[in-house]
Amino acid sequence: MTSSNTYDAIVMGAGIAGMYQLYTLRQQGFKVKVFETGDGVGGTWHWNNYPGCRFDSESYTYAYSWSEEIIKDWTWTERFAPQPETKRYLNFVADKFDLRKDIQFNARVAKASYDEAATEWEVELDDGSTARAKFLVSATGPLSAFTLPGIPGRDTFAGESCHTARWPLGDSGWKANDFSGLKVGVIGTGATGVQVIQEIAKTAAELTVFQLAPNWCAPLNNGPIDAEETAHNKANAQAIFEQCNATFGGFLHAFDERSALDVSEEEREALFEKLYAEPGFGIWLGNFSDIMTSPEANDIITKFIAKKIRQRVTDPAVAELLIPKDHGFGTRRVPMETKYFECYNQDNVHLIDLNKTPIEEIVPAGIKCSDKQYDVDVLIYATGFDAVTGALRRIDIAGIGGEKLVDKWADGPSTYLGMQTTGFPNLFTLVGPHNGATFCNIPRCIEQNVEWVSDLVTHMRDKDLNEIQPTQKAEDDWTVHVDELAQMTLFPTADSWFMGVNVNDPTKKRMFMLYAGGAPRYKEKCDDVASKDYEGFVLK
Ligand SMILES: Cc1cc2nc3c(=O)[nH]c(=O)nc-3n(C[C@H](O)[C@H](O)[C@H](O)COP(=O)(O)OP(=O)(O)OC[C@H]3O[C@@H](n4cnc5c(N)ncnc54)[C@H](O)[C@@H]3O)c2cc1C
């Protein structure tokens, strides 16, 4: 490793995963380079500048756990921090540990190919420059490859438009979240759509929401964190992280082990009411454990949430439009909201049901639906991401014999532990498909992913090993196991990004993309594999 652009490891992406991977590998004495498309650290929290963007993880549970110094020196102001605060946090971490010196910004990895003879990866950036490393770690993010709908005439729109993940920054006007006097259109009502709609509704002259699929949203119940709670959170940080690590989703919320069907209606309602009034994902992940596995139990919570929507939306016809009819509560990611449903009681907010009146085209003045044209000044696409595999699909990755990852995964991903796939040695996919971290309060599980990879790479250095990839059997078994776990839940009953479904990309195969066994079980399996000399992998 003599050349200046040859490293022990290359990490693609400088979000929360890539930053920690850089830190740990550097701590182990490796020469590491991170390439990042954007011009700053933070990934999700760097890119998603749209108004209203914030956590649905409790801030102090989303934070890194590995530095007492960070815990001591950083103070979260809100239970669910807004995006600018999280971006500041990740920049604070980058500064504290001088991470930027090993990160090249404005450097998108366009290609990566495996050199079998040298057992090295060569990556090529958009500008044609190349670099090599023994290990290639993708930290490209589960929700970083944004998608736009293929609506005819999209480029003809005469006003200003953007995807929420590419919000143009500005000091005034709509870019700084003042929509006074403007007619705004928002396409999309997923988690991001909900966040941005409830903000724009506060100032826009007219806000027209174009909805294809309503979601089961629940109140975030955000609030400030006072000095007393801050002191408690800092003093008990490791206990809080431990509590998260013991739960299915890595959140503070743990399922109530009782069945929803085994308690009286009064008891059930009391729990639902309590959780609905509490902060965060408790209504989803702190509910009766069988709401995600039993159609009967799910039906009960689904009816409860529908009742809440009907109570909160004044016009019964609008309420019905906002109530999903094709899937149960929690079978898709639950968008967390703050007075979202009440927006639709305002005179300046209009809801268009695209199932009844589909968009035919975008025209210079606005959006033409099958019944009429809606003129808008600003058009916001809250149309989501090519989730989980999207960022990887956008890199031309070639493994042994030149096999392309995109071809190998044409019918859906197959992996071992969601970390590796055969034919692509020494490539690790943090927060990738089939990986426990992707279905988690992500940093809690990112730390597990990153530390597991760092330990493995260190093990290989210590044993003088050059190459690792899974056996075909281990990969096949894991892929079947991932599917079997999913089939034990209700997730496959809904079209969602969990299932690889994206209306903007009908070519994607419908299959469960995540690991539904829960974070503790996933970690246990990864630890077990490591303790058995990396069982299921071939090391050379
Ligand atoms: C709006 C929003 C809110 C969210 N809220 C939560 C939440 O509250 N709790 C939670 O657990 N999760 C949340 N998530 C999920 C979130 O993505 C993760 O929590 C976390 O940010 C993932 O970190 P990461 O480092 O894996 O990926 P990212 O943060 O997505 O970072 C990936 C980085 O890789 C870069 N990259 C991609 N491709 C390339 C390439 N080819 N070359 C170079 N660089 C590349 C990207 O530019 C990006 O900076 C949210 C996601 C979104 C979009």
PDBQT file of the ligand as one rigid body, heavy atoms in Angstrom, charges set to zero:
ROOT
HETATM    1  C1  LIG A 601     -36.282  12.696   6.435  1.00  0.00    +0.000 C 
HETATM    2  C2  LIG A 601     -35.759  11.512   7.142  1.00  0.00    +0.000 A 
HETATM    3  C3  LIG A 601     -35.950  11.364   8.503  1.00  0.00    +0.000 A 
HETATM    4  C4  LIG A 601     -35.454  10.246   9.162  1.00  0.00    +0.000 A 
HETATM    5  N1  LIG A 601     -35.673  10.113  10.511  1.00  0.00    +0.000 NA
HETATM    6  C5  LIG A 601     -35.176   9.047  11.159  1.00  0.00    +0.000 A 
HETATM    7  C6  LIG A 601     -35.360   8.882  12.562  1.00  0.00    +0.000 A 
HETATM    8  O1  LIG A 601     -35.953   9.715  13.241  1.00  0.00    +0.000 OA
HETATM    9  N2  LIG A 601     -34.853   7.760  13.139  1.00  0.00    +0.000 N 
HETATM   10  C7  LIG A 601     -34.171   6.818  12.433  1.00  0.00    +0.000 A 
HETATM   11  O2  LIG A 601     -33.711   5.841  13.011  1.00  0.00    +0.000 OA
HETATM   12  N3  LIG A 601     -33.979   6.958  11.107  1.00  0.00    +0.000 NA
HETATM   13  C8  LIG A 601     -34.456   8.032  10.468  1.00  0.00    +0.000 A 
HETATM   14  N4  LIG A 601     -34.249   8.158   9.117  1.00  0.00    +0.000 N 
HETATM   15  C9  LIG A 601     -33.432   7.170   8.404  1.00  0.00    +0.000 C 
HETATM   16  C10 LIG A 601     -32.009   7.748   8.229  1.00  0.00    +0.000 C 
HETATM   17  O3  LIG A 601     -31.676   7.634   6.904  1.00  0.00    +0.000 OA
HETATM   18  C11 LIG A 601     -31.034   7.063   9.144  1.00  0.00    +0.000 C 
HETATM   19  O4  LIG A 601     -31.397   7.331  10.483  1.00  0.00    +0.000 OA
HETATM   20  C12 LIG A 601     -29.565   7.460   9.006  1.00  0.00    +0.000 C 
HETATM   21  O5  LIG A 601     -29.417   8.804   8.665  1.00  0.00    +0.000 OA
HETATM   22  C13 LIG A 601     -28.864   6.599   8.014  1.00  0.00    +0.000 C 
HETATM   23  O6  LIG A 601     -27.499   6.922   8.089  1.00  0.00    +0.000 OA
HETATM   24  P1  LIG A 601     -26.502   6.405   6.986  1.00  0.00    +0.000 P 
HETATM   25  O7  LIG A 601     -25.190   6.953   7.341  1.00  0.00    +0.000 OA
HETATM   26  O8  LIG A 601     -26.647   4.934   6.859  1.00  0.00    +0.000 OA
HETATM   27  O9  LIG A 601     -27.057   7.006   5.625  1.00  0.00    +0.000 OA
HETATM   28  P2  LIG A 601     -27.276   8.492   5.167  1.00  0.00    +0.000 P 
HETATM   29  O10 LIG A 601     -27.485   9.403   6.305  1.00  0.00    +0.000 OA
HETATM   30  O11 LIG A 601     -28.310   8.445   4.118  1.00  0.00    +0.000 OA
HETATM   31  O12 LIG A 601     -25.884   8.880   4.495  1.00  0.00    +0.000 OA
HETATM   32  C14 LIG A 601     -25.474   8.275   3.302  1.00  0.00    +0.000 C 
HETATM   33  C15 LIG A 601     -24.502   9.200   2.599  1.00  0.00    +0.000 C 
HETATM   34  O13 LIG A 601     -23.941   8.488   1.508  1.00  0.00    +0.000 OA
HETATM   35  C16 LIG A 601     -23.779   9.386   0.449  1.00  0.00    +0.000 C 
HETATM   36  N5  LIG A 601     -23.709   8.621  -0.794  1.00  0.00    +0.000 N 
HETATM   37  C17 LIG A 601     -24.693   7.893  -1.382  1.00  0.00    +0.000 A 
HETATM   38  N6  LIG A 601     -24.243   7.343  -2.518  1.00  0.00    +0.000 NA
HETATM   39  C18 LIG A 601     -22.952   7.719  -2.643  1.00  0.00    +0.000 A 
HETATM   40  C19 LIG A 601     -21.955   7.477  -3.627  1.00  0.00    +0.000 A 
HETATM   41  N7  LIG A 601     -22.204   6.732  -4.709  1.00  0.00    +0.000 N 
HETATM   42  N8  LIG A 601     -20.730   8.026  -3.443  1.00  0.00    +0.000 NA
HETATM   43  C20 LIG A 601     -20.449   8.800  -2.355  1.00  0.00    +0.000 A 
HETATM   44  N9  LIG A 601     -21.372   9.073  -1.412  1.00  0.00    +0.000 NA
HETATM   45  C21 LIG A 601     -22.605   8.536  -1.551  1.00  0.00    +0.000 A 
HETATM   46  C22 LIG A 601     -24.978  10.285   0.526  1.00  0.00    +0.000 C 
HETATM   47  O14 LIG A 601     -24.751  11.525  -0.130  1.00  0.00    +0.000 OA
HETATM   48  C23 LIG A 601     -25.158  10.440   2.026  1.00  0.00    +0.000 C 
HETATM   49  O15 LIG A 601     -24.528  11.585   2.494  1.00  0.00    +0.000 OA
HETATM   50  C24 LIG A 601     -34.760   9.265   8.435  1.00  0.00    +0.000 A 
HETATM   51  C25 LIG A 601     -34.583   9.401   7.057  1.00  0.00    +0.000 A 
HETATM   52  C26 LIG A 601     -35.078  10.514   6.415  1.00  0.00    +0.000 A 
HETATM   53  C27 LIG A 601     -34.853  10.632   4.936  1.00  0.00    +0.000 C 
ENDROOT
TORSDOF 0
